[in-house]
Amino acid sequence: MLSAINSQQTFLGVVPIRVFIDGMETFDEKLIKSSCHKLSNILTSPQKYPEFAKKYAEYDSQYKLINYKKGKPSDFFRCIFDRRGKFFVSGKQAEILKEKGKAVGFEKKICKEKGVLNSFDLIVAQKKYWKSISDILSSLKLRLTDKNKNAIILNINMKSNGKLGLTTFKMQPEDITFTTLQ
């Protein structure tokens, strides 16, 4: 739990994202998740890329520029996809999704041990997980906003090594920006 790690930490929550690689937007779920994971690592170890952490802190006033050694980036940040789009989820909301996801994983493990693909308990756990996602993404008061209370989008800009389509393809964070949602 976040309170066990840092009782002062309560992030605001949810921001839609767009990911750009070498200046072009990507819609590939795998690349977007990888970019979010890299950003999560940066935000939990801000000494590596302090400019990213400072920019993020401008919009999420509850985010602190500290090193989160007592947890994994997924304890604090999540990348969520649903019919409404792609979202970067932080803080308490990420904690809720982690706990619901653990329940799904536990039920899948039991199904695997029993040699079945599905169970009533697994379906209930999955429905609770997706209900939590829906509730979090539907709540506009959890969304990050600019100083004028306008909804914003987090743009994650990545730089590739140029080896597009090869197994040696890699990308590194270049910048993050926030734009007003139109």
C-alpha positions as CSV (number, residue, x, y, z in Angstrom):
1,M,0.0,0.0,0.0
2,L,1.1,3.5,-0.6
3,S,0.4,4.5,2.9
4,A,2.8,1.9,4.2
5,I,5.5,3.2,1.9
6,N,5.0,7.0,2.2
7,S,2.1,8.3,4.2
8,Q,2.4,11.7,2.6
9,Q,1.9,10.3,-0.9
10,T,-1.5,10.6,-2.6
11,F,-1.3,11.3,-6.3
12,L,-4.2,12.8,-8.2
13,G,-4.7,10.0,-10.6
14,V,-5.5,9.8,-14.3
15,V,-4.2,11.4,-17.5
16,P,-4.8,10.4,-21.1
17,I,-1.6,9.7,-22.9
18,R,-0.1,9.8,-26.4
19,V,3.3,8.3,-27.3
20,F,5.6,9.6,-30.0
21,I,8.6,7.7,-31.3
22,D,11.1,9.8,-33.3
23,G,8.4,12.5,-33.6
24,M,5.6,10.2,-34.9
25,E,2.7,8.9,-32.9
26,T,2.5,5.2,-32.2
27,F,-0.7,3.3,-31.6
28,D,1.0,0.0,-30.9
29,E,-0.1,-1.2,-27.4
30,K,3.3,-2.9,-26.7
31,L,5.3,0.2,-27.5
32,I,2.9,2.4,-25.5
33,K,3.1,0.1,-22.5
34,S,6.9,0.0,-22.8
35,S,7.0,3.8,-22.9
36,C,4.8,4.1,-19.8
37,H,7.0,1.6,-18.0
38,K,10.1,3.6,-18.8
39,L,8.3,6.8,-17.6
40,S,7.2,5.0,-14.4
41,N,10.8,4.0,-13.8
42,I,11.9,7.6,-14.3
43,L,9.3,9.0,-12.0
44,T,10.2,6.6,-9.2
45,S,13.9,7.3,-9.6
46,P,13.8,11.1,-10.4
47,Q,17.6,11.6,-10.0
48,K,18.2,10.0,-13.4
49,Y,16.0,12.3,-15.3
50,P,15.1,15.2,-13.0
51,E,13.6,17.3,-15.8
52,F,10.9,14.6,-16.4
53,A,10.0,14.5,-12.7
54,K,9.9,18.3,-12.4
55,K,7.6,18.5,-15.5
56,Y,5.3,15.8,-14.1
57,A,5.2,17.4,-10.7
58,E,3.9,20.7,-12.3
59,Y,0.7,18.9,-13.2
60,D,0.4,16.4,-10.4
61,S,0.8,18.6,-7.3
62,Q,0.8,15.6,-5.0
63,Y,3.8,13.9,-6.8
64,K,7.0,14.4,-4.8
65,L,10.5,14.5,-6.3
66,I,11.8,11.6,-4.1
67,N,13.3,8.2,-4.7
68,Y,10.7,5.4,-4.2
69,K,13.1,2.7,-3.1
70,K,10.5,0.7,-1.2
71,G,8.4,-0.3,-4.1
72,K,8.2,-1.1,-7.8
73,P,7.1,1.5,-10.4
74,S,4.0,-0.6,-10.9
75,D,3.1,0.1,-7.2
76,F,2.7,3.8,-8.1
77,F,1.9,4.0,-11.8
78,R,-0.2,1.9,-14.3
79,C,-0.9,2.1,-18.1
80,I,-4.5,1.4,-18.8
81,F,-6.2,0.8,-22.2
82,D,-9.9,0.7,-22.7
83,R,-12.5,1.8,-25.2
84,R,-12.1,5.4,-24.1
85,G,-8.3,5.5,-24.9
86,K,-5.0,5.1,-23.2
87,F,-4.4,6.4,-19.7
88,F,-1.5,6.8,-17.2
89,V,-2.8,6.1,-13.8
90,S,-1.0,7.0,-10.6
91,G,-1.2,6.8,-6.8
92,K,-4.2,5.5,-5.0
93,Q,-5.9,4.5,-8.2
94,A,-2.8,2.5,-9.3
95,E,-2.9,0.8,-5.9
96,I,-6.6,-0.2,-6.3
97,L,-5.9,-1.7,-9.7
98,K,-2.9,-3.6,-8.4
99,E,-4.9,-5.2,-5.6
100,K,-7.8,-6.1,-8.0
101,G,-5.2,-7.5,-10.5
102,K,-3.7,-9.6,-7.8
103,A,-7.1,-11.2,-7.1
104,V,-7.5,-12.0,-10.8
105,G,-4.0,-13.6,-10.8
106,F,-4.8,-15.6,-7.8
107,E,-8.0,-17.0,-9.3
108,K,-6.1,-17.8,-12.6
109,K,-3.5,-19.7,-10.6
110,I,-6.3,-21.8,-8.9
111,C,-7.9,-22.5,-12.3
112,K,-4.5,-23.6,-13.7
113,E,-4.0,-25.9,-10.6
114,K,-7.4,-27.4,-11.1
115,G,-6.9,-27.8,-14.8
116,V,-9.8,-25.6,-15.8
117,L,-9.9,-22.5,-18.0
118,N,-12.5,-20.6,-16.0
119,S,-14.3,-20.5,-12.8
120,F,-17.1,-18.4,-11.2
121,D,-14.5,-16.9,-8.8
122,L,-12.3,-15.9,-11.7
123,I,-15.2,-14.2,-13.6
124,V,-16.1,-12.3,-10.4
125,A,-12.5,-11.1,-9.9
126,Q,-12.2,-10.0,-13.6
127,K,-15.5,-8.1,-13.4
128,K,-14.4,-6.3,-10.2
129,Y,-11.1,-5.5,-11.9
130,W,-12.8,-4.0,-15.0
131,K,-15.4,-2.2,-12.9
132,S,-12.5,-0.6,-11.0
133,I,-10.9,0.5,-14.2
134,S,-14.3,1.9,-15.5
135,D,-14.9,3.8,-12.2
136,I,-11.4,5.3,-12.2
137,L,-11.5,6.4,-15.9
138,S,-15.1,7.7,-15.6
139,S,-14.3,10.0,-12.6
140,L,-13.4,13.4,-14.1
141,K,-12.3,14.7,-10.7
142,L,-9.4,12.2,-10.7
143,R,-8.1,13.7,-14.0
144,L,-5.0,15.9,-14.1
145,T,-5.6,19.4,-15.2
146,D,-3.6,22.5,-16.0
147,K,-3.7,25.6,-13.8
148,N,-6.9,26.8,-15.5
149,K,-8.6,23.5,-14.7
150,N,-8.5,22.4,-18.4
151,A,-8.2,18.6,-19.0
152,I,-4.7,17.7,-20.3
153,I,-2.9,15.0,-22.2
154,L,0.5,13.5,-21.3
155,N,2.7,13.3,-24.4
156,I,5.6,10.8,-24.0
157,N,8.3,11.4,-26.5
158,M,10.7,8.6,-27.1
159,K,13.9,8.4,-29.3
160,S,14.6,5.1,-31.0
161,N,17.9,3.6,-32.0
162,G,16.6,3.5,-35.6
163,K,16.4,-0.3,-35.9
164,L,12.7,-0.3,-36.8
165,G,11.1,-3.7,-37.1
166,L,14.2,-5.5,-35.8
167,T,14.6,-7.5,-32.6
168,T,17.4,-5.1,-31.6
169,F,14.9,-2.1,-31.6
170,K,15.3,0.0,-28.5
171,M,13.9,3.4,-27.4
172,Q,14.8,5.9,-24.7
173,P,12.8,8.7,-23.2
174,E,13.4,12.0,-24.8
175,D,10.9,14.3,-23.2
176,I,7.4,14.6,-21.7
177,T,5.0,17.4,-22.4
178,F,1.4,18.2,-21.4
179,T,-1.1,19.6,-23.8
180,T,-4.6,20.9,-23.2
181,L,-7.3,18.4,-24.3
182,Q,-9.3,19.9,-27.1
